[in-house]
Amino acid sequence: HKMPAQVRISLACCLNMCGAVHCSDIAILGVHRKPPVIEHSHVNKMCEIPTTIASCPTAAIKPSKVDDFKSVAVNADRCMFCGNCYTMCPAMPLADAEGDGVALWVGGKVSNARSMPKFSKLAVPFIPNEPPRWPTTVKLIREIVEVYAADANRYERLGEWAERIGWERFFEKTGLEFSHHHIDDYRFAATTWRTSTQFKW
């Protein structure tokens, strides 16, 4: 009740929207940095190979035969570690102790009461995985929430506050590092984020 507005914090193990991470005030997102491991002896028994191949948004998966097993091969250079293949084929696990971590996304919302719904934007690209209490993740979320609570207007959601003060100032106030990972190079990014290098303060 002391917050300017509700703050929805969501959690998902990949970008595939399971935890509604694209439309939450703060989203804790599992990040993977290595291609999936392929359990060749299980692929043909557990997965529909054509569906698994079609699930890849970058066409990094192709059919393959390994030791008499019908299986698949992954082009590591094309893999974007999204986890789509794993949702279709449990014999392609993506979890890896070295490559896994956490990213924080902020500013999304579903409500259209005061402004249009918004997608979350990347705030922290990678935090090492630190189970069981994830101290770095908790510390950064606490900092974001405390700055937002002290600076936002009444009923202003986190994304509305960030847009009002400007995303550049959001990074300044929260103390989060701004890097090249935050520049959206998506072809239609102009509708969601400024792609210019001329940031205005």
VENVEN-V575113 format. One record per backbone hydrogen bond with DSSP energy under -0.5 kcal/mol. NH is the residue of the N-H (numbers start at 1). CO is the residue of the C=O. E is the energy in kcal/mol with one decimal. If there is no record, write none. Layout:
[[NH/CO/E] [NH/CO/E]]
This chain:
[[8/6/-0.5] [9/7/-0.6] [10/8/-0.5] [10/26/-2.3] [12/28/-2.2] [20/17/-1.8] [23/20/-1.5] [24/21/-0.8] [25/8/-0.5] [26/8/-2.3] [27/105/-3.2] [28/10/-2.8] [29/27/-0.7] [29/103/-2.9] [30/12/-2.7] [31/101/-2.5] [37/93/-2.7] [39/37/-0.6] [39/91/-2.7] [40/38/-1.4] [42/39/-2.3] [43/39/-1.3] [44/40/-0.6] [44/70/-0.5] [46/42/-2.4] [47/43/-2.3] [49/47/-0.8] [52/48/-2.5] [53/49/-2.5] [54/50/-2.3] [55/51/-1.3] [56/53/-1.1] [57/55/-0.5] [59/56/-1.0] [62/73/-2.2] [64/71/-2.5] [66/69/-2.4] [69/66/-2.1] [71/64/-3.4] [71/69/-0.5] [73/62/-2.6] [75/60/-3.1] [76/74/-1.0] [78/75/-1.2] [79/75/-1.3] [87/83/-1.6] [88/84/-1.1] [89/85/-2.5] [92/89/-1.7] [100/96/-2.0] [101/31/-2.0] [102/127/-2.6] [103/29/-2.8] [104/124/-2.2] [105/27/-2.2] [106/121/-3.0] [107/25/-2.4] [108/24/-2.1] [109/118/-2.3] [118/109/-1.6] [120/22/-1.9] [121/106/-3.2] [123/104/-3.0] [124/104/-2.0] [127/102/-2.0] [129/100/-0.9] [134/130/-2.3] [138/134/-2.3] [139/135/-2.4] [140/136/-2.3] [141/137/-2.3] [142/138/-2.4] [143/139/-2.1] [144/140/-2.3] [145/141/-2.7] [146/142/-2.6] [147/143/-2.2] [148/144/-2.5] [149/145/-2.8] [150/146/-1.7] [151/147/-1.5] [152/148/-2.5] [155/4/-2.7] [156/153/-1.9] [157/155/-0.6] [161/157/-2.6] [162/158/-2.4] [163/159/-2.1] [164/160/-2.1] [165/161/-2.4] [166/162/-1.5] [170/166/-1.9] [171/167/-1.9] [172/168/-1.6] [173/169/-3.3] [174/170/-2.3] [175/171/-1.1] [176/171/-0.7] [179/177/-0.5] [182/179/-1.9] [183/180/-1.2] [184/182/-0.7] [185/183/-0.7] [189/186/-2.3] [191/188/-1.6] [192/189/-2.1] [193/189/-3.1] [199/197/-1.5]]
